[in-house]
């Protein structure tokens, strides 16, 4: 199963993002959609899993939860918007990790692309950076990967160009 992971679109959607959505089996959005139109555009071409982010309004919060925990192809996944990373998890997240650790932990919020293995929790953490044009990041990014029998395979960073070029 091919997955496209993105976050922090902040109401921005372009043809490049949609073209990448069309090439996978499912799209996961780690919050800060920005508006309903972003989710609707993705859902018009592909199945979408997501969570709301701190900038998302009531319309997004009604459809998408704070935490999305699910199993897909024998992989236990947890997506939340504000989560942190190895050694610097949010307190709320750390409490859950101590009790019920997923195999893959995904968050957004920081606009900083990170893929790290956490040896303490024996899990992979991913933050796809930001696909939108709002924020301090220099390059718009997403992550594409495959899931086979509970394993992440062929992870790759997709660069969508400079954020500054979009102003």
C-alpha positions in Angstrom: 0.0 0.0 0.0 1.4 3.4 -1.0 0.9 6.3 1.3 1.3 10.1 0.9 1.9 11.9 4.1 1.5 15.7 4.3 0.8 18.4 6.9 0.4 22.1 7.4 -1.1 23.0 4.1 -2.6 26.1 5.7 -5.4 26.4 3.1 -3.0 26.0 0.2 -3.4 23.3 -2.4 -1.9 23.1 -5.9 -1.8 20.7 -8.8 1.5 19.3 -7.7 0.1 18.1 -4.4 -3.0 16.6 -6.2 -0.9 14.9 -8.8 1.1 13.2 -6.0 -2.2 12.2 -4.3 -3.3 10.4 -7.4 -0.2 8.2 -7.4 -0.9 6.6 -4.0 -3.5 4.4 -2.4 -4.2 6.7 0.5 -3.4 10.2 1.7 -2.7 11.0 5.4 -2.8 14.7 6.6 -1.3 15.5 10.0 -3.3 18.6 10.6 -3.5 22.3 9.9 -5.6 21.8 6.7 -6.5 25.4 7.0 -9.8 25.1 5.3 -12.4 22.5 4.2 -11.5 22.9 0.5 -8.1 21.3 1.1 -9.7 18.2 2.5 -12.4 18.1 -0.2 -9.8 18.4 -3.0 -7.8 15.5 -1.6 -10.9 13.4 -1.0 -12.0 14.0 -4.6 -9.1 12.0 -5.9 -8.1 9.7 -3.0 -9.1 8.2 0.4 -8.0 10.5 3.2 -7.1 9.9 6.9 -6.4 13.0 9.0 -6.4 14.9 12.2 -7.2 18.5 13.0 -4.4 21.0 13.8 -4.3 24.1 16.0 -5.4 26.5 13.2 -8.3 24.3 12.0 -11.8 25.5 12.6 -15.0 23.8 13.6 -15.7 22.4 10.1 -12.4 20.4 10.1 -12.7 19.5 13.8 -16.1 17.9 13.3 -14.8 15.5 10.7 -11.2 14.9 11.9 -10.2 14.0 15.4 -7.3 15.2 17.6 -5.8 11.7 17.5 -6.2 9.1 14.7 -5.1 5.7 15.8 -5.6 2.8 13.4 -4.0 -0.4 12.0 -3.3 -0.8 8.3 -1.5 -3.7 6.7 -0.5 -4.9 10.2 1.0 -1.6 11.1 -0.1 0.3 14.2 -0.3 4.0 13.4 -0.9 7.1 15.5 -1.4 10.5 13.9 -1.7 13.7 15.9 -0.9 17.3 15.0 1.2 18.5 17.9 3.4 15.6 19.1 7.1 16.3 19.2 9.9 13.9 18.4 12.3 11.5 20.2 13.4 13.0 23.4 11.0 15.9 23.1 7.5 14.6 23.0 4.6 16.6 24.3 3.5 15.5 27.8 0.1 14.3 26.5 1.8 12.2 23.9 4.4 10.8 26.2 1.7 9.5 28.5 0.1 7.5 25.7 3.4 6.3 24.4 4.3 4.9 27.8 1.1 2.9 27.8 0.3 1.9 24.2 3.2 2.6 21.8 2.4 2.5 18.1 4.9 1.2 15.5 4.6 4.5 13.5 4.0 7.9 15.2 3.2 10.8 12.9 2.8 14.5 13.7 3.0 17.9 12.0 3.0 21.4 13.5 6.7 22.2 13.5 7.0 22.6 9.7 10.3 20.7 10.1 10.7 17.5 8.1 11.9 14.7 10.4 12.0 10.9 10.1 13.6 9.4 13.2 13.6 6.0 14.8 13.0 6.2 18.6 15.0 3.4 20.2 13.3 4.1 23.6 9.9 3.3 22.3 10.9 1.1 19.4 8.9 3.1 16.9 9.4 5.2 13.8 8.4 8.9 14.0 7.6 11.0 11.0 6.9 14.7 10.5 6.4 15.5 6.8 7.3 19.2 7.2 4.9 21.6 5.6 3.2 21.3 2.1 1.7 24.8 2.3 3.2 28.2 1.7 2.6 29.7 5.1 5.3 29.5 7.8 9.1 29.8 8.2 10.1 26.6 6.3 12.1 27.2 3.1 11.1 24.1 1.1 7.6 22.6 0.9 7.8 18.9 1.7 5.8 15.7 1.9 6.7 12.0 2.5 5.7 9.0 0.4 6.2 5.5 1.6 4.9 1.9 1.3 3.5 -0.4 3.9 4.0 -4.1 3.5 3.2 -6.7 6.2 3.6 -4.2 9.1 6.8 -2.6 7.7 7.6 0.8 6.2 9.4 0.5 2.9 10.7 2.8 0.2 10.3 6.1 2.2 11.1 9.2 0.1 10.9 12.9 0.7 9.0 14.9 -2.0 10.1 18.5 -2.4 7.5 20.8 -3.8 9.7 23.8 -4.3 10.6 26.9 -2.4 7.9 28.4 -0.1 9.2 31.9 -0.8 8.6 31.4 -4.5 4.9 31.2 -3.8 4.5 34.7 -2.3 
